[in-house]
């Protein structure tokens, strides 16, 4: 942790400075990008701009009871840092892990906190990005420049979650809260609680609340697929018992999980009804059939939305012992005492928690221009989900949503960006873009194929995301194994890459951080 005077010194050095690469975001993507940059492109100067006051991203802004990963940490963690704990980790355990990454790789001095970015402007004459930010603590305006911009800020608004406007919400006399804005002083002991939602957040909150409140009800419009099981990995435990090197254990287990994940995803595509039957059968150990039929049998195919992991079956155990209940219905309106449902049933509540998902936000709501022309990202095309037509010298990390952990893609994009930067140095070029062949009449499609993956947060806001094409390289693949094979083969001298070396940015003064 930096001391105050060190932080102030950092900010004074920051304004007006230039580096080779600016990484936006100090969450799991940004820290992974910084590690790869230091390792694979050590000649590049860089810093990280983070809007929050500490590292961690998602795991810093989510503070609700029980917050935990919904992916295993062998694959959600980095390939370069072994995970030593149980597969499903608490939010604090993930923050501790990320803190170790910062300390072990000397990243502290590269991270600038409380920097809210408002604008990013590309100048083709100088071949630089000018990034305008505000120091959230002092209100000071900052401008910094870089030759390459690496967006690692995630995909949703951290400041607030998505909360629908239900009729007569204002009439409710109790407390309404979104998990993403959880008050530190929230007292829910001996309270009647309704959690609206059916995804991983709701499934995490309900068992975490059940032991301390009077009763908690999970209210859902429609069911979600869940996968219960013990929070352990037998392969990892067996290898640990044999005193195998933790680095080997991490890589072996990581590969095993990734291979099994791919097989299972293909199984859900080839045999959707069988996969559904298997998932529902896994609940019979904990719940009666009528409860499974009514509250845990979705209408969509497995993996059209994420399958929520329920470690140690804690959600189902709460339902079985009646400290929690599930209601599948639609909200008619709020009342002073709770919620009136369309069925006519009422749910009394002291606290209503709207676990209703994220508000998707494209590139942190930063205003981008290229040579004074505003960029509308809903109009550009994406190359492999990481670069964009009309936008030079920029990459984005958008991890996996379907069938694989987010961070597996952080590794792959990190390799690609570093290879691209090194290639540009070898060629002595300062600008790169991806361009479509003018003769290619490829169909322009939404970012995500809703037949493959259609969670609410994506469907609500997909119109704001870049377009994909009908060719596989012009889209955001959800196939880790295909990407892992294809990315190293990308020919940086072939289409769609276009380079320009009209002017170097080396004339800009550079300041060192240290």
Secondary structure, 3 states (H helix, E strand, C coil): CCCHHHHHHHHHHHCCCEEEEEEECCCHHHHHHHHHHHHHCCCCCEEEECCCCCCCCHHHHCCCCCCECCCCHHHHCCCCCCCCCCCCCEHHHHHHHHHHHHHHCCCHHHEECCEEEEEEEEECCCCEEEEEEEECCCCCEEEEEEEEEEECCCCECCCCCCCCCCCCHHHCCCEEECHHHCCCCCCCCCCEEEEECCCHHHHHHHHHHHCCCCEEEEEECCCCCEEEECCCCHHHHHHHHCCCCHHHHHHHHHHHHHHHHHHHHHHHHHCHHHHHHHHHHCCCCCCCHHHHHHHCCCCCCCCCCCCEEEECCHHHHHHHCCCEEEEECCEEEEECCEEEECCCCEEECCEEEECCCCCECHHHHCEEEECCEECCCCCCEEECCCEECCCCCEEECCCCCCCCCHHHHHHHHHHHHHHHHHHHHHHCCCEEEECCCCCCCCCEECCCCCCCCCCHHHHHHHHHCCEEECCCCCCCCCCHHHHHHHHCCCCCCCCCEEEECCCCCCCCCCCCCC
